[in-house]
Amino acid sequence: MQPSSQTPTAVPAPQPGSTGTTTSPEIPFGVNEVRLDARQWLIAFGLLALIVALTPTIWERLERFDTGADYRIPYPLSNDYWLYGRRLRQVTDARQVVLLGDSVVWGEYVAPDGTLSHFLNQETGGGSRFINGGVNGLFPLAEQGLFHYYGGALRNRQVILQCNVLWQTSPKVDLSAAKEDQFNHSRLVPQFFPQIPCYRAEASERLSALAQRQIGFLAWVVHLQQAYFGQKSILGWTLEDDGGTPAHYPRSWKNPLAQITLAVPSAPRDDPQRGPASPRHKPWSEDHTPTRFEWVDLDASLQWQAFRLVVEDLRARGNDVLVVLGPFNEHMLVEDNRPAYRKVRDGIVAWLEQNRVPHLAPDTLPSALYADASHPLTQGYALLAQRLYADPGFKAWLEKGKDPQLDRSK
Amino acid sequence: MLFHTWPFLVFLAIVLPVFFALRRTRLWLPWLTLASYFFYGWWNPYYLLLVMYSTLLDFGLVALMDHCPRAGQKVDVRGRLTGLRFDDRVLKAAFLGAGLAALGVLALAGAGPKTLRPSAVGFGAILALMALGALYSSRRIWLLISLVNNLALLLFFKYARFAVENLNALGAWVHVPLKLADPSTLMPFGFQYLLPVGISFFTFQSLSYTIDFYLGKVYRERNFLRFATFVCFFPQLMAGPIERARHLLPQFNQFPPIRLQNFTDGASLFLVGLFKKLALANYLSFYVERVYDNPQAQGAPALLLATFAFGWQIFFDFSGYTDMARGVAKLMGFNLILNFNNPYLATGLGEFWSRWHISLSSWFRDYVYIPLGGNRGGKFSTYRNLFLTFFISGIWHGAAWTFMIWGALHGLGVLVTRELERSAVYRDRVPKQLKQAGVFLFVSFTWIFFRAGTLTDALLIVRRIFSAAWQNPEIPGLMVVLVALVWAYELLYESRLRSWLATGFARVGLAVLMIVYLCLCSSGGGAFIYFQF
């Protein structure tokens, strides 16, 4: 039975040289000319290495990035870790102090001129000695990744690291609960070890996160997406609808390249979500009742383990780290919940003392100056800055920064 | 595990070095088998048992077939039954083993746990047939068992639900109280009833081996691991190309020669495949999905463009997978057959099928069309055979009326174009470009039935293409530009200017552009369309 004699044109025999005849010893390479030999691959890799290595650096020179005294990473760019690293690289004056932490440092309810860094600058007579290095939505497990992989510029400088006990108020926020959960900045947390029980991302997503940390070019690509394409991939941007019914797709015929304005978008001048004029900017006590938290024991807390690693990592890079504990809203606690809170707080202080980490634990602020369990309102930040600045320990620590010759790691 | 994901990269980063490190030992083949099983088990470890079962059975069946005489031979059935007088000890053992096992399994079906009954009956029947095969020393029975077993697996996992639903609906329509149980109730121990990924590919591949051996076209593979690797070779396990034993099996006889060109060619193929999948297929899929998920709300241009876009999407998706599969195999020194050859440049429907999913087309040609009679019996039977082959090919793609219509349309289309190609006017006077456009339009039209969620949707889309208002299709311009560029590349490749594309500058430039584009624009995720088949 000879296939060739049996075969009509409709189901023809494979054509010589073009189809995979199973008896042919020679299999064609393919139907395109993208067939590189070893030398051509070497050239291609060389070119790619140049592109990967140089593009972010060149971009940093080309792209305008306006930062002022109270600059903080705009909320929509919270996931732009490349920009965060760039922001830290901008802080070149060795006397400047970077405040690191979550949305408490960033200032969730307040305007840029209502943050802790702003009021600390005021206390020291204006200027921009204190830099807001907080990121909205951050937490210790994510800080670990952020500072380690993107905070290369955090080296041999004075750093204030905020320690927020909020992350021990329940297994859920500690991320030690077994139930699957979605959370911010998942690309920054440890992807495999230590295991985060509630984090159930696919292996692919985890490995992609690891790659993004290691390859600066990929982080830069995310920067493009975050800064110019509404946190979407470039292709996704062309497909985005206007949210109407029926939906329309206004970007279909827009040139994506025209989006790239070569200027990092700044935060809106008047953010309706933040600042004294915002409806969110109000004391928690107005409509909240005291709460009982499910405190997580420090020994079992993933966030606490991560925080300790953050401190160790920062110090290993020659930074002089001052930990500010709080300001936690103790007014929120029901009476019988206080001992558990104190145990956590005392445990933190004990570890800091044991490891000779300079630290301050300012008294809790008046109840009316909190917006929630941990975020102060504008006046709260002002008061906190005053209290910190009034602390002799703080002043002494700050004085060290004026003499760059002093060993900061001690 | 998908080729375009990080876990596959890690998998490959482990598999390849170990594979090469074992080149001087006999362990490279077991390692390849193990890697392939791991690759499949990553999707669902339970269904790995199915692959193993299918492999084991076909391996055993061919071994038993090998003990049977080729020419018809008279067998003393009574003597064998009463005195166990077999000329061949293996067949005697097979008769006793299969017979006793069949009794045991059927007894289990009768008295054992209820959950095991359906599968025990099925397996018992296979064993009983095996005992019969040994009793009659019949190569044909062994072949029949392989066919029954492989097709039964395919029918059960792929078509049973469709058949049950339609039979129940038919019963209700003719007022017959028919209530066939959902096939998921037949699964042992309540295992999930899923469509095993790649089932149509590995069963066809395994089946081709038994048929070819029966026809005397391949030798019997005596090494089980070699055969198991042939069935489950990870680069092509999920979506082909469907390899033939006589091409792939000999490649596992010895460790392939290590050549630098294997790496460079493999990487080139993989890069092109990755680009097709991530940069093109996935992007197109968003537009197609938007339009096809809500055809009622779309104007004619959007439906038309989404139909064309799907044609390109499925091409990039499937040929991208094949390129990556061939690239990965090539990295290890193995050659897989070419599965796509710029199909949208075909000038006839017959030619289209010699360029599209070549391994499947040739499978159907060799194992369906030719056994049906091919073109031996005159015009009518040739056309009937052609139509049936395409119709069955449609069913192979999925359990839905839309796939059957798709297959039937191609069958009819092939008959019409075959007749057209016989006329001198069409053959000599109609410009090539017009023929290409005609094929593309017809194939795109049939894709409507392939892609639409239901037959109602497909008919609605066809109707609306001709009747709906002409409004802005809102297709991304970038998408149109990308497809146009690929089309232009293909046209250039098949023209006299092909040498332009073969320059070092063009090759390196394109490779670098593709990688940078993938980094900048890849839209991530998305399984391959053909995994569902």
Chai-1 contact restraints between the chains, C-beta under 6 A:
chainA,res_idxA,chainB,res_idxB,connection_type,confidence,min_distance_angstrom,max_distance_angstrom,comment,restraint_id
A,Q6,B,I370,contact,1.0,0.0,6.0,A-B,restraint_1
A,Q6,B,G374,contact,1.0,0.0,6.0,A-B,restraint_2
A,P8,B,N375,contact,1.0,0.0,6.0,A-B,restraint_3
A,T9,B,G350,contact,1.0,0.0,6.0,A-B,restraint_4
A,T9,B,R418,contact,1.0,0.0,6.0,A-B,restraint_5
A,A10,B,G350,contact,1.0,0.0,6.0,A-B,restraint_6
A,A10,B,L386,contact,1.0,0.0,6.0,A-B,restraint_7
A,A10,B,V414,contact,1.0,0.0,6.0,A-B,restraint_8
A,A10,B,R418,contact,1.0,0.0,6.0,A-B,restraint_9
A,V11,B,R365,contact,1.0,0.0,6.0,A-B,restraint_10
A,V11,B,Y369,contact,1.0,0.0,6.0,A-B,restraint_11
A,P12,B,G350,contact,1.0,0.0,6.0,A-B,restraint_12
A,P12,B,S354,contact,1.0,0.0,6.0,A-B,restraint_13
A,S18,B,N341,contact,1.0,0.0,6.0,A-B,restraint_14
A,T19,B,I358,contact,1.0,0.0,6.0,A-B,restraint_15
A,G20,B,I337,contact,1.0,0.0,6.0,A-B,restraint_16
A,G20,B,L338,contact,1.0,0.0,6.0,A-B,restraint_17
A,G20,B,I358,contact,1.0,0.0,6.0,A-B,restraint_18
A,T22,B,R244,contact,1.0,0.0,6.0,A-B,restraint_19
A,T22,B,R246,contact,1.0,0.0,6.0,A-B,restraint_20
A,T22,B,H247,contact,1.0,0.0,6.0,A-B,restraint_21
A,I27,B,N335,contact,1.0,0.0,6.0,A-B,restraint_22
A,P28,B,L338,contact,1.0,0.0,6.0,A-B,restraint_23
A,V31,B,N341,contact,1.0,0.0,6.0,A-B,restraint_24
A,V31,B,N342,contact,1.0,0.0,6.0,A-B,restraint_25
A,E33,B,L501,contact,1.0,0.0,6.0,A-B,restraint_26
A,E33,B,A502,contact,1.0,0.0,6.0,A-B,restraint_27
A,V34,B,S268,contact,1.0,0.0,6.0,A-B,restraint_28
A,V34,B,V272,contact,1.0,0.0,6.0,A-B,restraint_29
A,V34,B,L510,contact,1.0,0.0,6.0,A-B,restraint_30
A,R35,B,S268,contact,1.0,0.0,6.0,A-B,restraint_31
A,L36,B,T264,contact,1.0,0.0,6.0,A-B,restraint_32
A,L36,B,S268,contact,1.0,0.0,6.0,A-B,restraint_33
A,L36,B,R507,contact,1.0,0.0,6.0,A-B,restraint_34
A,L36,B,A511,contact,1.0,0.0,6.0,A-B,restraint_35
A,D37,B,T264,contact,1.0,0.0,6.0,A-B,restraint_36
A,A38,B,L260,contact,1.0,0.0,6.0,A-B,restraint_37
A,A38,B,T264,contact,1.0,0.0,6.0,A-B,restraint_38
A,Q40,B,G504,contact,1.0,0.0,6.0,A-B,restraint_39
A,Q40,B,R507,contact,1.0,0.0,6.0,A-B,restraint_40
A,Q40,B,V508,contact,1.0,0.0,6.0,A-B,restraint_41
A,W41,B,T264,contact,1.0,0.0,6.0,A-B,restraint_42
A,I43,B,V508,contact,1.0,0.0,6.0,A-B,restraint_43
A,A44,B,V508,contact,1.0,0.0,6.0,A-B,restraint_44
A,A44,B,A511,contact,1.0,0.0,6.0,A-B,restraint_45
A,A44,B,V512,contact,1.0,0.0,6.0,A-B,restraint_46
A,L47,B,V512,contact,1.0,0.0,6.0,A-B,restraint_47
A,L48,B,I515,contact,1.0,0.0,6.0,A-B,restraint_48
A,A203,B,P7,contact,1.0,0.0,6.0,A-B,restraint_49
A,S204,B,T5,contact,1.0,0.0,6.0,A-B,restraint_50
A,S204,B,W6,contact,1.0,0.0,6.0,A-B,restraint_51
A,S204,B,P7,contact,1.0,0.0,6.0,A-B,restraint_52
A,L207,B,W6,contact,1.0,0.0,6.0,A-B,restraint_53
A,S208,B,W6,contact,1.0,0.0,6.0,A-B,restraint_54
A,V221,B,C519,contact,1.0,0.0,6.0,A-B,restraint_55
A,V221,B,L520,contact,1.0,0.0,6.0,A-B,restraint_56
A,S233,B,S523,contact,1.0,0.0,6.0,A-B,restraint_57
A,I234,B,C521,contact,1.0,0.0,6.0,A-B,restraint_58
A,L235,B,Y283,contact,1.0,0.0,6.0,A-B,restraint_59
A,L235,B,C521,contact,1.0,0.0,6.0,A-B,restraint_60
A,L235,B,S523,contact,1.0,0.0,6.0,A-B,restraint_61
A,T238,B,P476,contact,1.0,0.0,6.0,A-B,restraint_62
A,T238,B,L478,contact,1.0,0.0,6.0,A-B,restraint_63
A,L239,B,F286,contact,1.0,0.0,6.0,A-B,restraint_64
A,P246,B,A297,contact,1.0,0.0,6.0,A-B,restraint_65
A,Y249,B,E474,contact,1.0,0.0,6.0,A-B,restraint_66
A,S252,B,E474,contact,1.0,0.0,6.0,A-B,restraint_67
A,S252,B,P476,contact,1.0,0.0,6.0,A-B,restraint_68
A,W253,B,G477,contact,1.0,0.0,6.0,A-B,restraint_69
